[in-house]
Structure formats: C-alpha cells, structure tokens
Amino acid sequence: MENIKATVNEAVTENNTAKSVGSGSLNVYATPAMLALIEKAACVALEGVLSEEETSVGTLLNVKHLAATPVGMNVSATAELIERDGRRLVFNVSASDECGVIGEGIHERFIVLSERFTEKTYAKLNK
C-alpha cells in the first residue's frame, strides 16, 4: 500500500477548549477539537487520492485522549492509512502537543460519491 499519511496542526485557544465547546468545564484542549483535527488529518492524507466525484465520510473514531493541553500550546494530529478494504479506509491516528502524545487510536472512513451521498442525505427533509 502506498504511503498515505498527513499531519495537520492548530493552536490551542479559548475557542477550542472543553469549556468553550461544551464538553467540560476546564480551559484545556477539548476532546471534540482533537477528534476534529484527527479527521482533518485523514482528509488531508486523501487529497489527490480520490476522484473529483468522490469524498470520504468518517464512520468510526476509537481514540483515547491521554493528556490535557493548555491554552497557548500547539497540537498536531497525524493520520496514516493502514488498511483499505474496498471503500473502507482505516487510519492509525495520533495527536501530540509540544510535550508528547496526547491521543491515539483508529479512525475509519468510507469513500462515497459526493453528489449521491448529499442527495440521499437531503432527501430526509422530504419525508
């Protein structure tokens, strides 16, 4: 399998703390923010791999949040494709701050046809 991997970064600010996003009461990097950054890394890894008609959608995140990160630090997330079974993609994922690993696990995505997926989703409004 070709090396499909990407790393993305973001700063921890008041906007992505647990207190701000509603996932806790502390001013530390929020677990939902870490998960979103991990998904972004997987999407970036797939840039140029999928056709123009395709995209991928997240279907599973099994990630441990191992350490807290304060406002003012930077966080990076890495996603590396470790398995492809037809349209199913499995990534080994991790997140780190400037002091070390803060999260790790597995992320699964499925390749879908963008237009068909969107049409099917919005058809729910007509039911």
N, C-alpha and C positions, 0 to 999 in steps of 0.2 A: 504494500500500500504506500502510495506517495506520502510525503511528509506534509500533512495539512495541519498547521498549527499557527496560532496567533496570540499575541499578548496586547492588552489594552490597559490604560491607566486612567486614574482620576484622583483628584484631591478630596480629602475628607473635609467637608464644610458643614455649616449648620443645616444646610438643605438636605443632606443625606445621612443625618443621624437618626437613631432609633426614636428619639423624642419627636423629631420633625415629621417622620413618615408614619408615626403611629404604631410602631412595632415594639415600643418600650418607653421607658421614662428617662433614659440616660442620653447624654450628649456624646455618644460614641457611634462609630460607623454601623449603620443598620444592616442587619442580615438581608432584608429585601434589596438593599442597594448592592451588596456583594453579589447576590444572585443575578441581578440585572447586569452587572459588569461581566460576570461569567458568561451569561447568554450573549452579550455583545462580543466577547472574545470568540465564541463559537461562530457567530455570524461573520465576523471579520475573517476568520480562517476559511470560510466558504466562499469569500469573494473571488470571482473568476473561475470557480469550480462548477457552479450551477449554470444552467442555460438562462437566457433572459426571461423565459416563461416560468421559470422555477424560483421558488424560495424555500426556506425551511422554517418549520414551526417547532417550538420547544414543547416536549411532551413529558419530560421527566427531569427532575433535579434531585439528586441524592447527595447532598453536600453537608458536611459538618462545618459549623462556624467555630473555630478553635480558639481564637483570641480576639480581644477587643482592640480597636484602633481609635485613637483620639482625633479630634478636630485638629487640622494642621498637618497631618501626615499624608502621604500618598499611598495609594493602593494600586496594585497591578493584578490582573487576572489573566491566566493562560488557559487555553483550550487546545487539546491535541486530539485529533481523530485517531481512535484506536480500533474501531470496528465499523464496517459498513455491510449491511445485510439488505440488499435491495434499496428501498427508500429510507431505511432506518440507519441513522448515524449515531454512534456512541463516542463521546469525548471524555477523556481524562481531564479533569479541571482542577485548578488550584488558584488561590488568591494569597497575596503576600502584602505586608506593609514593609516599612523600612527596617523593621526588626526581625522579620521572618514570616513563616507561613501562618496565615490566619484562617484559611479554609481549604478544604479539599474534598473531592468526590467524583461523581459521574454525572454527566449531562447527556440526555438523549434528545435528538431532533429527528423530524421526518421531512423528507423532501416532498413538496406539494406543488401543483400548478397554481400559480398566484391567482389568476382570473377565476378559475373553477372554485378554488377554496373561498375566495371572497364572495362569489355569487351564492354559494351554498350557505355561508355564514349569514349573509344579509337576507336570505330567504326566510330566516326565522322571524323577521319583522312582519311578514305577510301571513303568519299563521294565527 
